[in-house]
């Protein structure tokens, strides 16, 4: 486990880097100061030598060809006044006319004259009679010719004596920079500690690896949103359930192309618990929980559970229950008819008993005989017969269009039961409280197509809802608890086979639902 926090480690690292950088900067400034002092001495010596070369006292001594007391006094006074170490005047033969050491007067100058012999100033660092010095040599001109030279110099010792003052300034500046940098590093470290909660690098890396593995391994879809609705994380299952091809991290939830019934409550934070929504072709159970840290809201956590198969099974179970209820109604009705037939037989009216017993069977056989094709679909036929009995028990007039034709279908019998059963149940529910209870159905199927139309005399579907009732789990029931999935399941089956489903107005005064599935068109669209 990491013993030091990430903030402390970076504080030490930044401090070390600052120390190295300040040391390098101080060294460079010290070198630059030394170079500056040498350059300054060179320029000062050159200017003084030029001034002496132009002095009448110097010219007169060189013209006279012998040292003079005036020249010696002049050179001595100027040396003291200008804070240099020596001024030497020599003739063109390099014989000294002046020198700080009187014993050196009349002796030959030691050192190079360089470009001074060409009437140009010359500077050099040289060890002469006074030790190592920075000197400048300039010619003394008279009538266009060189009659002598003037050398002015400063010892290296004097130059170096001026460096401590400069180094003190550099050291003070370096200290200020170091203290300021460390203070800034400390503030940054405190902010980093606050944002990383005092965790170390290893702890943060382990936490990220574990959390990332866990988030992407769970079977539920997971979506993390910040306070502005921007996606901060979406695991693999969440991308699959939402139908997203690319990682949405960093994008707003409203820019992902998702249905408004999902986006609006997520942005407002009003998503009810265990909300069932249709997203694409999936039925999802959505939950949203606010996320906070130390009392500060940071966003929300959204989870998705796929209930598509469960809802499909639930829809089929509801259909089976409907069939069971139909069979119960038929059993009840059959028992009553059987008692009636037995009573007629006991009364001796056998012909009337036989006619009464076969009347309903003949009616059903007549209806199914009109619509059944050469290849029968027993499950679908049983559904229609059961719904006819259910309608009759509920006092609803269910009319099967005589032009209907039922043969093999491009969809499975269970899918046909889901489509037709849910639409008929909705129609029965719509007309239940109406004075006129009439439902008309038309079905036509071939091996490549399936068409089903249903009209009712109910209140109908408002025009503004007709484009959304199949995708938002719309229901006309007041409680809206557990309802509204029938139309979504119907639309899911239809869209799965490339078909269309529409809702309009019926001549009966209610709703008109039309389902059209063409297997050939769907195959061409895929190709």
C-alpha positions in Angstrom: 0.0 0.0 0.0 1.3 3.5 -0.8 2.6 5.2 2.3 2.7 8.7 0.9 -0.1 10.5 -0.9 0.2 11.5 -4.5 0.1 15.2 -3.5 3.1 14.7 -1.1 5.1 12.9 -3.7 4.6 15.6 -6.3 5.4 18.2 -3.7 8.8 16.6 -3.1 9.3 16.2 -6.8 8.5 19.8 -7.6 10.6 21.0 -4.7 13.6 19.0 -6.0 13.1 20.3 -9.6 12.8 23.9 -8.3 16.1 23.5 -6.3 17.9 22.2 -9.3 16.5 24.9 -11.6 17.3 27.7 -9.1 20.9 26.3 -8.7 21.4 26.2 -12.4 20.0 29.7 -12.8 22.2 31.1 -10.0 25.3 29.4 -11.6 24.5 30.9 -15.0 23.9 34.4 -13.4 27.3 34.1 -11.5 29.1 33.2 -14.7 27.3 36.0 -16.5 28.2 38.5 -13.7 31.9 37.4 -13.9 31.9 37.9 -17.7 30.2 41.3 -17.3 32.8 42.5 -14.8 35.6 41.5 -17.2 33.9 43.2 -20.1 33.3 46.3 -18.0 36.9 46.5 -17.0 38.1 46.1 -20.5 35.9 48.9 -21.7 36.9 51.2 -18.8 40.6 50.6 -19.4 40.2 51.3 -23.1 38.4 54.6 -22.4 41.0 55.7 -19.8 43.9 54.8 -22.1 42.4 56.8 -25.0 41.9 59.8 -22.7 45.5 59.6 -21.6 46.7 59.3 -25.2 44.9 62.5 -26.0 46.3 64.4 -23.1 48.8 67.3 -23.9 50.9 66.2 -21.0 51.4 62.8 -22.6 52.1 64.2 -26.0 54.6 66.7 -24.7 56.6 64.0 -22.8 56.7 61.8 -25.8 57.8 64.7 -28.1 60.5 65.7 -25.6 61.7 62.1 -25.6 62.1 61.8 -21.8 59.9 61.1 -18.8 58.7 64.2 -16.9 57.4 64.8 -13.4 54.2 66.2 -14.8 53.5 63.0 -16.7 54.2 60.9 -13.6 51.9 63.0 -11.4 49.2 63.0 -14.0 49.3 59.2 -14.4 49.3 58.7 -10.7 46.4 61.1 -10.0 44.3 59.6 -12.8 45.0 56.0 -11.6 43.7 56.8 -8.2 40.7 58.8 -9.5 39.5 56.1 -12.0 40.0 53.1 -9.6 42.4 51.3 -12.0 45.7 49.8 -11.0 48.1 51.2 -13.5 48.6 53.6 -16.4 51.8 53.1 -18.4 53.0 55.6 -21.0 55.7 54.3 -23.4 57.4 55.6 -26.5 57.3 53.9 -29.9 60.2 51.7 -28.8 58.1 50.3 -25.8 60.3 52.2 -23.2 58.2 53.2 -20.2 57.8 56.9 -19.4 55.4 56.2 -16.4 54.6 53.3 -14.1 53.1 52.9 -10.6 56.4 51.4 -9.6 59.0 54.2 -10.3 61.7 51.4 -10.6 60.0 50.3 -13.8 60.3 53.7 -15.5 62.9 53.5 -18.4 62.4 49.7 -18.7 60.8 48.0 -21.6 57.0 47.3 -21.5 56.1 43.6 -20.9 53.3 42.3 -23.0 51.8 42.5 -26.5 50.9 45.6 -28.4 48.6 43.8 -30.8 46.6 46.0 -33.1 47.8 49.1 -31.3 50.8 49.2 -33.7 48.1 49.5 -36.5 46.5 52.5 -34.7 43.7 50.4 -33.3 42.9 49.8 -29.6 44.1 46.4 -28.2 42.9 44.6 -25.1 44.1 41.4 -23.4 44.4 39.6 -20.1 48.1 39.3 -19.3 50.4 38.7 -16.3 52.8 41.7 -16.0 54.8 43.2 -13.2 51.7 43.7 -11.1 50.4 40.2 -11.7 47.4 39.0 -13.9 45.5 42.0 -15.2 43.0 43.1 -17.8 44.8 45.8 -19.9 44.1 48.0 -22.9 46.8 49.5 -25.2 46.1 52.5 -27.5 48.5 54.4 -29.8 49.4 58.1 -29.3 49.2 59.8 -32.7 51.1 62.9 -33.8 51.0 64.2 -37.4 49.5 60.9 -38.6 52.2 58.8 -37.1 52.5 56.7 -33.9 54.8 58.4 -31.4 54.1 56.2 -28.4 51.5 54.0 -26.6 49.4 54.2 -23.4 48.5 51.0 -21.5 45.8 51.1 -18.7 44.9 48.1 -16.7 43.0 46.6 -13.7 44.3 43.5 -11.9 42.1 40.4 -11.9 42.1 40.5 -8.1 40.3 43.9 -8.1 37.8 42.6 -10.7 37.1 39.5 -8.5 36.7 41.6 -5.4 33.6 43.2 -7.1 31.9 39.7 -7.6 30.8 39.0 -4.0 28.4 42.0 -4.2 26.9 40.6 -7.4 26.8 37.1 -6.1 25.0 38.3 -3.0 22.3 39.9 -5.1 22.0 36.7 -7.2 21.8 34.6 -4.1 19.0 36.8 -2.6 17.1 36.6 -5.9 17.5 32.9 -6.1 16.3 32.5 -2.5 13.2 34.6 -3.2 12.4 32.5 -6.4 12.9 29.2 -4.5 10.7 30.2 -1.6 8.0 31.5 -4.0 8.2 28.3 -6.1 7.9 26.1 -3.0 5.0 28.1 -1.8 3.2 27.7 -5.1 4.1 24.0 -5.1 2.6 23.6 -1.7 -0.7 25.2 -2.8 -0.8 22.9 -5.8 -0.1 19.9 -3.6 -2.9 20.9 -1.2 -5.3 21.2 -4.1 -4.2 17.9 -5.5 -4.6 16.3 -2.1 -8.1 17.6 -1.9 -9.0 16.3 -5.3 -7.4 12.9 -4.9 -8.7 12.6 -1.3 -5.2 11.9 0.0 -4.7 8.7 -1.9 -1.4 7.5 -3.3 -0.5 6.7 -6.9 -0.7 3.0 -6.4 -4.1 3.3 -4.6 -5.5 5.5 -7.4 -4.3 3.1 -10.1 -5.7 0.1 -8.3 -9.0 1.8 -7.6 -9.3 2.8 -11.3 -8.5 -0.7 -12.5 -10.9 -2.4 -10.1 -13.7 0.1 -10.7 -13.2 0.0 -14.5 -13.3 -3.8 -14.5 -16.3 -3.9 -12.2 -18.3 -1.3 -14.2 -17.7 -3.0 -17.5 -18.3 -6.5 -16.1 -21.7 -6.0 -14.5 -24.7 -7.2 -16.6 -26.6 -4.0 -16.0 -26.2 -0.9 -18.2 -24.6 1.9 -16.3 -24.5 5.6 -17.1 -22.8 8.3 -15.0 -24.0 11.9 -15.6 -22.6 15.1 -14.2 -24.7 18.0 -13.0 -24.9 19.4 -16.6 -26.1 16.1 -18.1 -22.7 15.3 -19.7 -21.9 11.6 -19.8 -18.8 10.8 -17.6 -18.9 7.0 -18.0 -21.0 4.4 -19.9 -20.1 0.7 -19.6 -20.3 -1.8 -22.5 -23.7 -3.1 -21.5 -25.1 0.4 -21.3 -23.9 1.2 -24.8 -25.5 -2.1 -26.1 -28.8 -1.4 -24.4 -29.0 2.2 -25.6 -27.9 1.2 -29.1 -24.8 3.4 -29.1 -22.0 2.5 -31.4 -19.4 4.8 -29.9 -18.4 5.7 -26.4 -20.5 8.7 -25.4 -18.1 9.9 -22.7 -17.8 13.7 -22.8 -21.1 14.2 -24.7 -24.4 15.5 -23.5 -27.1 13.0 -22.9 -29.4 15.1 -25.2 -26.9 14.7 -28.1 -27.0 10.9 -28.2 -30.2 10.6 -30.3 -32.2 8.9 -27.5 -35.9 9.2 -27.1 -37.2 12.3 -25.2 -39.1 10.1 -22.8 -35.7 8.9 -21.5 -33.7 12.1 -21.8 -36.1 14.6 -20.3 -36.5 12.9 -16.9 -32.8 12.1 -16.7 -31.9 15.8 -17.2 -34.5 17.0 -14.7 -33.8 14.2 -12.2 -37.4 13.2 -12.0 -37.1 9.6 -13.3 -39.5 7.4 -11.2 -38.1 4.2 -9.7 -38.1 1.2 -12.0 -39.5 3.1 -14.9 -40.3 0.9 -17.9 -39.4 2.5 -21.2 -39.0 1.4 -24.7 -35.6 2.5 -26.1 -35.2 1.4 -29.7 -36.4 -2.2 -29.9 -35.7 -2.9 -26.2 -37.9 -2.6 -23.2 -35.7 -1.2 -20.4 -36.2 -0.8 -16.7 -34.5 2.5 -15.8 -33.5 3.8 -12.4 -31.7 7.1 -11.6 -30.1 7.9 -8.2 -28.4 11.2 -7.3 -24.6 11.0 -6.6 -23.0 13.3 -4.0 -19.8 13.7 -2.1 -19.6 15.3 1.3 -23.0 16.8 0.8 -22.2 18.3 -2.6 -24.2 16.9 -5.6 -21.9 15.7 -8.3 -24.4 14.2 -10.8 -26.5 11.0 -11.0 -26.1 7.3 -11.6 -28.4 5.7 -14.1 -28.9 1.9 -14.4 -30.6 0.0 -17.2 -32.0 -3.6 -17.1 -33.1 -5.3 -20.2 -36.6 -6.6 -19.9 -37.3 -7.1 -23.6 -37.5 -10.9 -23.4 -39.3 -10.8 -20.1 -41.9 -8.3 -21.4 -42.3 -10.5 -24.5 -42.9 -13.5 -22.4 -45.2 -11.4 -20.2 -47.1 -10.4 -23.3 -47.4 -14.0 -24.5 -48.5 -15.0 -21.0 -51.1 -12.3 -21.0 -52.3 -13.7 -24.3 -52.4 -17.3 -22.9 -54.3 -16.0 -19.9 -56.7 -14.4 -22.3 -57.1 -17.7 -24.1 -57.6 -19.4 -20.7 -60.2 -16.8 -19.8 -61.9 -17.4 -23.2 -61.9 -21.2 -22.6 -63.4 -20.6 -19.2 -66.1 -18.5 -20.8 -66.6 -21.1 -23.4 -66.8 -23.8 -20.8 -69.4 -21.8 -18.8 -71.4 -21.2 -22.0 -71.0 -24.8 -23.1 -72.3 -26.0 -19.7 -75.4 -23.9 -20.0 -76.0 -25.0 -23.6 -75.4 -28.6 -22.6 -78.0 -28.3 -19.8 -80.4 -26.8 -22.3 -79.8 -29.7 -24.8 -80.3 -32.3 -22.1 -83.5 -30.6 -21.0 -84.8 -30.6 -24.6 -84.0 -34.3 -25.0 -85.8 -35.1 -21.7 -88.8 -33.1 -23.0 -88.7 -35.3 -26.2 -87.8 -32.4 -28.5 -84.8 -34.2 -30.0 -84.8 -32.4 -33.3 -84.8 -29.0 -31.7 -82.0 -30.2 -29.3 -79.8 -31.3 -32.2 -80.4 -28.0 -34.0 -79.6 -26.0 -30.9 -76.5 -28.0 -30.2 -75.0 -27.5 -33.6 -76.1 -23.9 -34.2 -73.0 -22.2 -32.6 -70.7 -24.8 -34.1 -72.1 -24.2 -37.5 -71.7 -20.4 -37.1 -68.0 -20.8 -36.1 -67.3 -23.3 -38.8 -68.9 -20.9 -41.3 -66.7 -18.0 -40.1 -63.5 -20.0 -40.1 -64.4 -21.7 -43.4 -64.6 -18.3 -45.1 -61.2 -17.1 -44.0 -59.2 -20.4 -43.7 -56.9 -21.2 -46.6 -55.4 -24.5 -47.8 -52.7 -24.5 -45.2 -54.2 -24.0 -41.8 -52.8 -22.1 -38.8 -54.5 -23.8 -35.8 -53.0 -21.5 -33.1 -54.1 -18.4 -34.9 -57.5 -19.8 -35.7 -57.9 -20.8 -32.0 -57.0 -17.2 -31.1 -59.7 -15.8 -33.3 -62.4 -18.3 -32.1 -61.4 -17.6 -28.5 -61.6 -13.8 -29.0 -65.0 -14.2 -30.6 -66.2 -16.0 -27.5 -64.6 -13.5 -25.2 -66.3 -10.7 -27.2 -69.7 -12.4 -27.0 -69.4 -12.8 -23.2 -68.5 -9.1 -22.8 -71.3 -8.0 -25.0 -69.1 -6.8 -27.8 -69.9 -7.4 -31.4 -66.8 -8.8 -33.1 -67.1 -8.9 -36.9 -64.5 -10.7 -39.0 -64.5 -9.2 -42.5 -65.8 -11.9 -45.0 -62.9 -11.0 -47.4 -60.4 -12.1 -44.8 -58.1 -14.9 -45.9 -55.8 -16.9 -43.6 -53.0 -19.2 -44.8 -49.4 -19.7 -43.9 -47.7 -16.5 -42.5 -44.3 -14.9 -42.8 -44.2 -14.6 -39.0 -44.4 -17.3 -36.3 -47.7 -18.2 -34.8 -46.6 -16.8 -31.4 -45.7 -13.5 -33.0 -49.1 -13.4 -34.8 -50.8 -14.1 -31.4 -48.8 -11.1 -29.9 -49.8 -8.7 -32.7 -53.5 -9.7 -33.1 -54.1 -10.6 -29.4 -52.8 -7.3 -28.0 -54.7 -5.2 -30.7 -58.0 -7.0 -30.0 -57.5 -6.7 -26.2 -57.0 -2.9 -26.6 -60.0 -2.7 -28.9 -62.2 -4.6 -26.4 -60.9 -2.3 -23.6 -61.6 0.8 -25.7 -65.3 -0.1 -26.4 -66.1 -1.6 -22.9 -67.6 1.6 -21.6 -69.3 2.7 -24.9 -73.0 2.5 -25.8 -72.0 0.9 -29.1 -69.6 -2.0 -28.7 -68.5 -3.0 -32.1 -65.1 -4.2 -33.4 -64.3 -5.1 -37.0 -61.3 -7.0 -38.0 -59.7 -7.9 -41.4 -56.8 -10.4 -41.7 -55.1 -11.6 -44.8 -51.9 -13.7 -44.8 -49.7 -15.4 -47.4 -46.3 -17.0 -47.1 -44.7 -13.6 -47.8 -47.2 -11.1 -46.4 -49.4 -10.5 -43.4 -52.0 -7.7 -43.2 -54.2 -7.0 -40.2 -56.7 -4.1 -39.8 -58.8 -3.5 -36.7 -61.5 -0.8 -36.2 -63.5 -0.1 -33.0 -66.3 2.2 -31.9 -64.4 3.5 -28.9 -63.2 7.0 -28.2 -60.2 6.7 -30.6 -56.6 7.9 -30.2 -55.9 11.7 -30.2 -54.1 12.8 -33.4 -51.1 14.3 -31.5 -50.4 10.9 -29.9 -50.6 8.6 -32.9 -46.9 8.9 -33.7 -45.8 8.1 -30.2 -48.1 5.5 -28.8 -46.0 2.6 -30.1 -42.7 3.9 -28.7 -43.6 5.3 -25.3 -45.7 2.5 -23.8 -48.9 4.6 -24.1 -52.0 3.5 -22.2 -55.4 4.8 -21.8 -55.8 3.4 -18.3 -55.9 6.0 -15.5 -53.5 4.3 -13.1 -50.8 3.8 -15.8 -49.2 1.1 -13.6 -47.9 -1.9 -15.5 -49.9 -1.1 -18.6 -49.0 0.4 -21.9 -46.6 -2.3 -23.1 -49.0 -4.1 -25.5 -48.6 -1.6 -28.3 -44.9 -1.5 -27.8 -44.6 -5.3 -28.1 -46.8 -5.2 -31.3 -44.6 -2.5 -32.8 -41.5 -4.5 -31.9 -42.7 -7.6 -33.7 -43.7 -5.5 -36.8 -40.5 -3.6 -37.0 -38.5 -6.8 -36.5 -39.9 -8.1 -39.8 -39.5 -4.7 -41.6 -43.3 -4.0 -41.5 -45.3 -0.9 -40.7 -48.0 -0.2 -38.1 -50.2 2.9 -38.2 -53.0 4.4 -36.2 -55.8 6.5 -37.7 -59.5 7.2 -37.3 -62.2 4.6 -38.0 -65.5 5.1 -39.6 -67.0 3.5 -36.5 -65.9 6.5 -34.6 -62.9 5.0 -32.8 -59.4 4.0 -33.7 -58.1 2.2 -36.9 -54.9 0.1 -36.5 -53.2 -1.2 -39.7 -50.4 -3.7 -39.7 -48.6 -4.5 -42.9 -45.7 -7.0 -43.1 -44.1 -7.8 -46.4 -41.2 -10.3 -46.2 -40.1 -9.7 -49.8 -39.7 -5.9 -49.3 -37.8 -6.5 -46.0 -35.4 -8.9 -47.8 -34.8 -6.3 -50.6 -34.2 -3.6 -48.0 -31.6 -5.8 -46.3 -29.9 -6.7 -49.6 
